[in-house]
Amino acid sequence: MTTTLLDSFKLYYEYLPSDELVFAAIRRYRAEQRKKQKAEADAIVAWIAGSPATWKHFVAKLRRVKR
């Protein structure tokens, strides 16, 4: 029995049931990385928003717009 090009393509790209554990581990790792990145971004935003210089700049912009 000869394998066609389509058969070899399917065999090469087909997911096996044993691959599911690997995919689950990858999903967990990516979720952890996203959580870390989001926490870092939130910390930076909190630091910027808590800076008195930022608020001075913001109020100055509002005063300029108000005129």
HTML snippet that shows the backbone in 3Dmol.js (N, CA, C, O; Angstrom):
<script src="https://3Dmol.org/build/3Dmol-min.js"></script>
<div id="view" style="width:600px;height:400px;position:relative"></div>
<script>
const pdb = `
ATOM      1  N   MET A   1       0.853  -1.173   0.000  1.00  0.00           N
ATOM      2  CA  MET A   1       0.000   0.000   0.000  1.00  0.00           C
ATOM      3  C   MET A   1       0.905   1.244   0.000  1.00  0.00           C
ATOM      4  O   MET A   1       1.808   1.366   0.827  1.00  0.00           O
ATOM      5  N   THR A   2       0.654   2.129  -0.908  1.00  0.00           N
ATOM      6  CA  THR A   2       1.450   3.346  -0.996  1.00  0.00           C
ATOM      7  C   THR A   2       0.709   4.483  -0.307  1.00  0.00           C
ATOM      8  O   THR A   2      -0.521   4.532  -0.294  1.00  0.00           O
ATOM      9  N   THR A   3       1.473   5.377   0.253  1.00  0.00           N
ATOM     10  CA  THR A   3       0.851   6.529   0.899  1.00  0.00           C
ATOM     11  C   THR A   3       0.841   7.699  -0.084  1.00  0.00           C
ATOM     12  O   THR A   3       1.818   7.980  -0.777  1.00  0.00           O
ATOM     13  N   THR A   4      -0.280   8.345  -0.108  1.00  0.00           N
ATOM     14  CA  THR A   4      -0.402   9.504  -0.990  1.00  0.00           C
ATOM     15  C   THR A   4       0.155  10.727  -0.269  1.00  0.00           C
ATOM     16  O   THR A   4       0.469  10.683   0.921  1.00  0.00           O
ATOM     17  N   LEU A   5       0.266  11.790  -1.004  1.00  0.00           N
ATOM     18  CA  LEU A   5       0.751  13.033  -0.428  1.00  0.00           C
ATOM     19  C   LEU A   5      -0.190  13.515   0.678  1.00  0.00           C
ATOM     20  O   LEU A   5       0.264  14.037   1.696  1.00  0.00           O
ATOM     21  N   LEU A   6      -1.502  13.341   0.478  1.00  0.00           N
ATOM     22  CA  LEU A   6      -2.471  13.744   1.482  1.00  0.00           C
ATOM     23  C   LEU A   6      -2.316  12.911   2.754  1.00  0.00           C
ATOM     24  O   LEU A   6      -2.398  13.444   3.860  1.00  0.00           O
ATOM     25  N   ASP A   7      -2.093  11.607   2.600  1.00  0.00           N
ATOM     26  CA  ASP A   7      -1.898  10.742   3.764  1.00  0.00           C
ATOM     27  C   ASP A   7      -0.658  11.144   4.549  1.00  0.00           C
ATOM     28  O   ASP A   7      -0.692  11.201   5.778  1.00  0.00           O
ATOM     29  N   SER A   8       0.422  11.421   3.857  1.00  0.00           N
ATOM     30  CA  SER A   8       1.639  11.802   4.562  1.00  0.00           C
ATOM     31  C   SER A   8       1.458  13.154   5.256  1.00  0.00           C
ATOM     32  O   SER A   8       1.999  13.373   6.340  1.00  0.00           O
ATOM     33  N   PHE A   9       0.705  14.055   4.638  1.00  0.00           N
ATOM     34  CA  PHE A   9       0.418  15.347   5.259  1.00  0.00           C
ATOM     35  C   PHE A   9      -0.377  15.140   6.543  1.00  0.00           C
ATOM     36  O   PHE A   9      -0.053  15.719   7.580  1.00  0.00           O
ATOM     37  N   LYS A  10      -1.414  14.318   6.470  1.00  0.00           N
ATOM     38  CA  LYS A  10      -2.245  14.057   7.652  1.00  0.00           C
ATOM     39  C   LYS A  10      -1.430  13.408   8.762  1.00  0.00           C
ATOM     40  O   LYS A  10      -1.577  13.775   9.927  1.00  0.00           O
ATOM     41  N   LEU A  11      -0.580  12.454   8.423  1.00  0.00           N
ATOM     42  CA  LEU A  11       0.236  11.789   9.430  1.00  0.00           C
ATOM     43  C   LEU A  11       1.216  12.758  10.082  1.00  0.00           C
ATOM     44  O   LEU A  11       1.485  12.661  11.279  1.00  0.00           O
ATOM     45  N   TYR A  12       1.747  13.684   9.302  1.00  0.00           N
ATOM     46  CA  TYR A  12       2.730  14.617   9.833  1.00  0.00           C
ATOM     47  C   TYR A  12       2.084  15.648  10.759  1.00  0.00           C
ATOM     48  O   TYR A  12       2.664  16.013  11.782  1.00  0.00           O
ATOM     49  N   TYR A  13       0.871  16.124  10.400  1.00  0.00           N
ATOM     50  CA  TYR A  13       0.237  17.201  11.150  1.00  0.00           C
ATOM     51  C   TYR A  13      -0.858  16.754  12.104  1.00  0.00           C
ATOM     52  O   TYR A  13      -1.446  17.587  12.794  1.00  0.00           O
ATOM     53  N   GLU A  14      -1.144  15.469  12.157  1.00  0.00           N
ATOM     54  CA  GLU A  14      -2.209  14.980  13.020  1.00  0.00           C
ATOM     55  C   GLU A  14      -1.774  15.028  14.483  1.00  0.00           C
ATOM     56  O   GLU A  14      -0.648  14.666  14.824  1.00  0.00           O
ATOM     57  N   TYR A  15      -2.686  15.481  15.333  1.00  0.00           N
ATOM     58  CA  TYR A  15      -2.409  15.464  16.763  1.00  0.00           C
ATOM     59  C   TYR A  15      -2.729  14.089  17.316  1.00  0.00           C
ATOM     60  O   TYR A  15      -3.751  13.492  16.979  1.00  0.00           O
ATOM     61  N   LEU A  16      -1.866  13.606  18.150  1.00  0.00           N
ATOM     62  CA  LEU A  16      -2.085  12.318  18.785  1.00  0.00           C
ATOM     63  C   LEU A  16      -2.655  12.539  20.177  1.00  0.00           C
ATOM     64  O   LEU A  16      -2.458  13.600  20.767  1.00  0.00           O
ATOM     65  N   PRO A  17      -3.365  11.535  20.709  1.00  0.00           N
ATOM     66  CA  PRO A  17      -3.894  11.695  22.075  1.00  0.00           C
ATOM     67  C   PRO A  17      -2.781  11.955  23.099  1.00  0.00           C
ATOM     68  O   PRO A  17      -3.011  12.637  24.098  1.00  0.00           O
ATOM     69  N   SER A  18      -1.603  11.429  22.863  1.00  0.00           N
ATOM     70  CA  SER A  18      -0.504  11.644  23.804  1.00  0.00           C
ATOM     71  C   SER A  18      -0.010  13.092  23.781  1.00  0.00           C
ATOM     72  O   SER A  18       0.645  13.533  24.725  1.00  0.00           O
ATOM     73  N   ASP A  19      -0.316  13.831  22.721  1.00  0.00           N
ATOM     74  CA  ASP A  19       0.085  15.230  22.628  1.00  0.00           C
ATOM     75  C   ASP A  19      -0.730  16.135  23.546  1.00  0.00           C
ATOM     76  O   ASP A  19      -0.324  17.263  23.827  1.00  0.00           O
ATOM     77  N   GLU A  20      -1.865  15.651  24.009  1.00  0.00           N
ATOM     78  CA  GLU A  20      -2.758  16.505  24.797  1.00  0.00           C
ATOM     79  C   GLU A  20      -2.100  16.966  26.102  1.00  0.00           C
ATOM     80  O   GLU A  20      -2.323  18.097  26.532  1.00  0.00           O
ATOM     81  N   LEU A  21      -1.300  16.116  26.732  1.00  0.00           N
ATOM     82  CA  LEU A  21      -0.608  16.526  27.959  1.00  0.00           C
ATOM     83  C   LEU A  21       0.372  17.656  27.681  1.00  0.00           C
ATOM     84  O   LEU A  21       0.503  18.584  28.479  1.00  0.00           O
ATOM     85  N   VAL A  22       1.054  17.574  26.552  1.00  0.00           N
ATOM     86  CA  VAL A  22       1.996  18.622  26.175  1.00  0.00           C
ATOM     87  C   VAL A  22       1.256  19.933  25.927  1.00  0.00           C
ATOM     88  O   VAL A  22       1.692  20.990  26.381  1.00  0.00           O
ATOM     89  N   PHE A  23       0.144  19.865  25.211  1.00  0.00           N
ATOM     90  CA  PHE A  23      -0.632  21.065  24.932  1.00  0.00           C
ATOM     91  C   PHE A  23      -1.188  21.676  26.210  1.00  0.00           C
ATOM     92  O   PHE A  23      -1.234  22.899  26.340  1.00  0.00           O
ATOM     93  N   ALA A  24      -1.610  20.843  27.152  1.00  0.00           N
ATOM     94  CA  ALA A  24      -2.116  21.351  28.429  1.00  0.00           C
ATOM     95  C   ALA A  24      -1.007  22.062  29.192  1.00  0.00           C
ATOM     96  O   ALA A  24      -1.240  23.113  29.788  1.00  0.00           O
ATOM     97  N   ALA A  25       0.188  21.502  29.178  1.00  0.00           N
ATOM     98  CA  ALA A  25       1.320  22.144  29.855  1.00  0.00           C
ATOM     99  C   ALA A  25       1.654  23.477  29.198  1.00  0.00           C
ATOM    100  O   ALA A  25       1.956  24.451  29.887  1.00  0.00           O
ATOM    101  N   ILE A  26       1.604  23.522  27.883  1.00  0.00           N
ATOM    102  CA  ILE A  26       1.876  24.778  27.162  1.00  0.00           C
ATOM    103  C   ILE A  26       0.826  25.825  27.510  1.00  0.00           C
ATOM    104  O   ILE A  26       1.163  26.987  27.734  1.00  0.00           O
ATOM    105  N   ARG A  27      -0.442  25.427  27.557  1.00  0.00           N
ATOM    106  CA  ARG A  27      -1.508  26.373  27.907  1.00  0.00           C
ATOM    107  C   ARG A  27      -1.326  26.913  29.322  1.00  0.00           C
ATOM    108  O   ARG A  27      -1.526  28.103  29.564  1.00  0.00           O
ATOM    109  N   ARG A  28      -0.942  26.030  30.271  1.00  0.00           N
ATOM    110  CA  ARG A  28      -0.702  26.473  31.641  1.00  0.00           C
ATOM    111  C   ARG A  28       0.458  27.463  31.696  1.00  0.00           C
ATOM    112  O   ARG A  28       0.368  28.491  32.368  1.00  0.00           O
ATOM    113  N   TYR A  29       1.540  27.159  30.996  1.00  0.00           N
ATOM    114  CA  TYR A  29       2.714  28.037  30.981  1.00  0.00           C
ATOM    115  C   TYR A  29       2.356  29.408  30.399  1.00  0.00           C
ATOM    116  O   TYR A  29       2.731  30.441  30.953  1.00  0.00           O
ATOM    117  N   ARG A  30       1.635  29.406  29.291  1.00  0.00           N
ATOM    118  CA  ARG A  30       1.248  30.676  28.670  1.00  0.00           C
ATOM    119  C   ARG A  30       0.314  31.477  29.569  1.00  0.00           C
ATOM    120  O   ARG A  30       0.420  32.702  29.629  1.00  0.00           O
ATOM    121  N   ALA A  31      -0.594  30.809  30.266  1.00  0.00           N
ATOM    122  CA  ALA A  31      -1.501  31.496  31.187  1.00  0.00           C
ATOM    123  C   ALA A  31      -0.708  32.130  32.330  1.00  0.00           C
ATOM    124  O   ALA A  31      -0.998  33.256  32.733  1.00  0.00           O
ATOM    125  N   GLU A  32       0.289  31.415  32.853  1.00  0.00           N
ATOM    126  CA  GLU A  32       1.128  31.964  33.921  1.00  0.00           C
ATOM    127  C   GLU A  32       1.904  33.181  33.414  1.00  0.00           C
ATOM    128  O   GLU A  32       2.024  34.183  34.119  1.00  0.00           O
ATOM    129  N   GLN A  33       2.426  33.091  32.200  1.00  0.00           N
ATOM    130  CA  GLN A  33       3.176  34.213  31.641  1.00  0.00           C
ATOM    131  C   GLN A  33       2.287  35.429  31.437  1.00  0.00           C
ATOM    132  O   GLN A  33       2.692  36.555  31.726  1.00  0.00           O
ATOM    133  N   ARG A  34       1.067  35.204  30.935  1.00  0.00           N
ATOM    134  CA  ARG A  34       0.124  36.317  30.759  1.00  0.00           C
ATOM    135  C   ARG A  34      -0.214  36.953  32.105  1.00  0.00           C
ATOM    136  O   ARG A  34      -0.304  38.176  32.216  1.00  0.00           O
ATOM    137  N   LYS A  35      -0.402  36.115  33.130  1.00  0.00           N
ATOM    138  CA  LYS A  35      -0.719  36.625  34.455  1.00  0.00           C
ATOM    139  C   LYS A  35       0.433  37.480  34.993  1.00  0.00           C
ATOM    140  O   LYS A  35       0.196  38.540  35.572  1.00  0.00           O
ATOM    141  N   LYS A  36       1.678  37.028  34.808  1.00  0.00           N
ATOM    142  CA  LYS A  36       2.847  37.798  35.253  1.00  0.00           C
ATOM    143  C   LYS A  36       2.951  39.117  34.500  1.00  0.00           C
ATOM    144  O   LYS A  36       3.205  40.158  35.106  1.00  0.00           O
ATOM    145  N   GLN A  37       2.758  39.082  33.186  1.00  0.00           N
ATOM    146  CA  GLN A  37       2.839  40.301  32.382  1.00  0.00           C
ATOM    147  C   GLN A  37       1.758  41.300  32.786  1.00  0.00           C
ATOM    148  O   GLN A  37       2.011  42.503  32.850  1.00  0.00           O
ATOM    149  N   LYS A  38       0.551  40.797  33.057  1.00  0.00           N
ATOM    150  CA  LYS A  38      -0.540  41.672  33.463  1.00  0.00           C
ATOM    151  C   LYS A  38      -0.238  42.294  34.815  1.00  0.00           C
ATOM    152  O   LYS A  38      -0.510  43.477  35.023  1.00  0.00           O
ATOM    153  N   ALA A  39       0.321  41.517  35.740  1.00  0.00           N
ATOM    154  CA  ALA A  39       0.677  42.053  37.056  1.00  0.00           C
ATOM    155  C   ALA A  39       1.759  43.126  36.925  1.00  0.00           C
ATOM    156  O   ALA A  39       1.689  44.159  37.591  1.00  0.00           O
ATOM    157  N   GLU A  40       2.754  42.890  36.076  1.00  0.00           N
ATOM    158  CA  GLU A  40       3.810  43.887  35.860  1.00  0.00           C
ATOM    159  C   GLU A  40       3.228  45.169  35.262  1.00  0.00           C
ATOM    160  O   GLU A  40       3.578  46.270  35.687  1.00  0.00           O
ATOM    161  N   ALA A  41       2.349  45.026  34.285  1.00  0.00           N
ATOM    162  CA  ALA A  41       1.729  46.195  33.654  1.00  0.00           C
ATOM    163  C   ALA A  41       0.881  46.962  34.664  1.00  0.00           C
ATOM    164  O   ALA A  41       0.906  48.192  34.687  1.00  0.00           O
ATOM    165  N   ASP A  42       0.129  46.242  35.498  1.00  0.00           N
ATOM    166  CA  ASP A  42      -0.689  46.903  36.519  1.00  0.00           C
ATOM    167  C   ASP A  42       0.183  47.649  37.528  1.00  0.00           C
ATOM    168  O   ASP A  42      -0.180  48.734  37.983  1.00  0.00           O
ATOM    169  N   ALA A  43       1.335  47.068  37.876  1.00  0.00           N
ATOM    170  CA  ALA A  43       2.250  47.727  38.811  1.00  0.00           C
ATOM    171  C   ALA A  43       2.807  49.010  38.205  1.00  0.00           C
ATOM    172  O   ALA A  43       2.931  50.023  38.894  1.00  0.00           O
ATOM    173  N   ILE A  44       3.139  48.969  36.932  1.00  0.00           N
ATOM    174  CA  ILE A  44       3.661  50.165  36.263  1.00  0.00           C
ATOM    175  C   ILE A  44       2.597  51.247  36.187  1.00  0.00           C
ATOM    176  O   ILE A  44       2.879  52.418  36.444  1.00  0.00           O
ATOM    177  N   VAL A  45       1.379  50.863  35.836  1.00  0.00           N
ATOM    178  CA  VAL A  45       0.281  51.837  35.748  1.00  0.00           C
ATOM    179  C   VAL A  45      -0.001  52.436  37.125  1.00  0.00           C
ATOM    180  O   VAL A  45      -0.232  53.640  37.242  1.00  0.00           O
ATOM    181  N   ALA A  46       0.014  51.610  38.161  1.00  0.00           N
ATOM    182  CA  ALA A  46      -0.222  52.112  39.517  1.00  0.00           C
ATOM    183  C   ALA A  46       0.888  53.070  39.935  1.00  0.00           C
ATOM    184  O   ALA A  46       0.627  54.081  40.587  1.00  0.00           O
ATOM    185  N   TRP A  47       2.111  52.756  39.563  1.00  0.00           N
ATOM    186  CA  TRP A  47       3.236  53.631  39.906  1.00  0.00           C
ATOM    187  C   TRP A  47       3.118  54.975  39.187  1.00  0.00           C
ATOM    188  O   TRP A  47       3.344  56.028  39.782  1.00  0.00           O
ATOM    189  N   ILE A  48       2.762  54.928  37.905  1.00  0.00           N
ATOM    190  CA  ILE A  48       2.620  56.170  37.134  1.00  0.00           C
ATOM    191  C   ILE A  48       1.443  56.989  37.657  1.00  0.00           C
ATOM    192  O   ILE A  48       1.554  58.205  37.817  1.00  0.00           O
ATOM    193  N   ALA A  49       0.321  56.330  37.922  1.00  0.00           N
ATOM    194  CA  ALA A  49      -0.863  57.043  38.392  1.00  0.00           C
ATOM    195  C   ALA A  49      -0.655  57.603  39.790  1.00  0.00           C
ATOM    196  O   ALA A  49      -1.285  58.596  40.155  1.00  0.00           O
ATOM    197  N   GLY A  50       0.214  56.988  40.573  1.00  0.00           N
ATOM    198  CA  GLY A  50       0.460  57.457  41.933  1.00  0.00           C
ATOM    199  C   GLY A  50       1.516  58.542  42.003  1.00  0.00           C
ATOM    200  O   GLY A  50       1.759  59.092  43.077  1.00  0.00           O
ATOM    201  N   SER A  51       2.140  58.857  40.904  1.00  0.00           N
ATOM    202  CA  SER A  51       3.209  59.854  40.889  1.00  0.00           C
ATOM    203  C   SER A  51       2.614  61.265  40.929  1.00  0.00           C
ATOM    204  O   SER A  51       1.731  61.584  40.133  1.00  0.00           O
ATOM    205  N   PRO A  52       3.089  62.107  41.845  1.00  0.00           N
ATOM    206  CA  PRO A  52       2.590  63.490  41.892  1.00  0.00           C
ATOM    207  C   PRO A  52       2.880  64.258  40.597  1.00  0.00           C
ATOM    208  O   PRO A  52       2.090  65.112  40.195  1.00  0.00           O
ATOM    209  N   ALA A  53       3.982  63.966  39.958  1.00  0.00           N
ATOM    210  CA  ALA A  53       4.323  64.657  38.710  1.00  0.00           C
ATOM    211  C   ALA A  53       3.281  64.373  37.632  1.00  0.00           C
ATOM    212  O   ALA A  53       2.925  65.263  36.859  1.00  0.00           O
ATOM    213  N   THR A  54       2.795  63.142  37.581  1.00  0.00           N
ATOM    214  CA  THR A  54       1.772  62.786  36.597  1.00  0.00           C
ATOM    215  C   THR A  54       0.505  63.597  36.827  1.00  0.00           C
ATOM    216  O   THR A  54      -0.101  64.094  35.878  1.00  0.00           O
ATOM    217  N   TRP A  55       0.103  63.729  38.095  1.00  0.00           N
ATOM    218  CA  TRP A  55      -1.121  64.476  38.392  1.00  0.00           C
ATOM    219  C   TRP A  55      -0.940  65.961  38.113  1.00  0.00           C
ATOM    220  O   TRP A  55      -1.867  66.618  37.641  1.00  0.00           O
ATOM    221  N   LYS A  56       0.259  66.504  38.402  1.00  0.00           N
ATOM    222  CA  LYS A  56       0.520  67.907  38.078  1.00  0.00           C
ATOM    223  C   LYS A  56       0.393  68.127  36.577  1.00  0.00           C
ATOM    224  O   LYS A  56      -0.215  69.099  36.128  1.00  0.00           O
ATOM    225  N   HIS A  57       0.970  67.218  35.813  1.00  0.00           N
ATOM    226  CA  HIS A  57       0.909  67.319  34.354  1.00  0.00           C
ATOM    227  C   HIS A  57      -0.543  67.226  33.871  1.00  0.00           C
ATOM    228  O   HIS A  57      -0.964  67.984  32.997  1.00  0.00           O
ATOM    229  N   PHE A  58      -1.300  66.292  34.449  1.00  0.00           N
ATOM    230  CA  PHE A  58      -2.699  66.093  34.080  1.00  0.00           C
ATOM    231  C   PHE A  58      -3.524  67.343  34.375  1.00  0.00           C
ATOM    232  O   PHE A  58      -4.313  67.776  33.535  1.00  0.00           O
ATOM    233  N   VAL A  59      -3.349  67.925  35.561  1.00  0.00           N
ATOM    234  CA  VAL A  59      -4.097  69.117  35.946  1.00  0.00           C
ATOM    235  C   VAL A  59      -3.703  70.291  35.052  1.00  0.00           C
ATOM    236  O   VAL A  59      -4.553  71.092  34.663  1.00  0.00           O
ATOM    237  N   ALA A  60      -2.409  70.392  34.725  1.00  0.00           N
ATOM    238  CA  ALA A  60      -1.955  71.466  33.830  1.00  0.00           C
ATOM    239  C   ALA A  60      -2.604  71.332  32.458  1.00  0.00           C
ATOM    240  O   ALA A  60      -3.002  72.332  31.861  1.00  0.00           O
ATOM    241  N   LYS A  61      -2.713  70.116  31.959  1.00  0.00           N
ATOM    242  CA  LYS A  61      -3.385  69.889  30.666  1.00  0.00           C
ATOM    243  C   LYS A  61      -4.846  70.305  30.741  1.00  0.00           C
ATOM    244  O   LYS A  61      -5.365  70.930  29.816  1.00  0.00           O
ATOM    245  N   LEU A  62      -5.518  69.956  31.853  1.00  0.00           N
ATOM    246  CA  LEU A  62      -6.912  70.323  31.999  1.00  0.00           C
ATOM    247  C   LEU A  62      -7.076  71.844  32.032  1.00  0.00           C
ATOM    248  O   LEU A  62      -8.015  72.387  31.449  1.00  0.00           O
ATOM    249  N   ARG A  63      -6.173  72.510  32.704  1.00  0.00           N
ATOM    250  CA  ARG A  63      -6.250  73.975  32.763  1.00  0.00           C
ATOM    251  C   ARG A  63      -6.068  74.589  31.381  1.00  0.00           C
ATOM    252  O   ARG A  63      -6.730  75.568  31.036  1.00  0.00           O
ATOM    253  N   ARG A  64      -5.176  74.014  30.602  1.00  0.00           N
ATOM    254  CA  ARG A  64      -4.963  74.516  29.244  1.00  0.00           C
ATOM    255  C   ARG A  64      -6.206  74.324  28.382  1.00  0.00           C
ATOM    256  O   ARG A  64      -6.562  75.202  27.596  1.00  0.00           O
ATOM    257  N   VAL A  65      -6.859  73.189  28.528  1.00  0.00           N
ATOM    258  CA  VAL A  65      -8.052  72.885  27.738  1.00  0.00           C
ATOM    259  C   VAL A  65      -9.203  73.815  28.160  1.00  0.00           C
ATOM    260  O   VAL A  65     -10.004  74.239  27.327  1.00  0.00           O
ATOM    261  N   LYS A  66      -9.272  74.121  29.453  1.00  0.00           N
ATOM    262  CA  LYS A  66     -10.365  74.909  29.990  1.00  0.00           C
ATOM    263  C   LYS A  66     -10.362  76.344  29.444  1.00  0.00           C
ATOM    264  O   LYS A  66     -11.422  76.946  29.272  1.00  0.00           O
ATOM    265  N   ARG A  67      -9.178  76.886  29.177  1.00  0.00           N
ATOM    266  CA  ARG A  67      -9.079  78.279  28.712  1.00  0.00           C
ATOM    267  C   ARG A  67      -9.680  78.518  27.371  1.00  0.00           C
ATOM    268  O   ARG A  67      -9.659  79.645  26.877  1.00  0.00           O
TER     269      ARG A  67
END
`;
const viewer = $3Dmol.createViewer("view");
viewer.addModel(pdb, "pdb");
viewer.setStyle({}, {cartoon: {color: "spectrum"}});
viewer.zoomTo();
viewer.render();
</script>
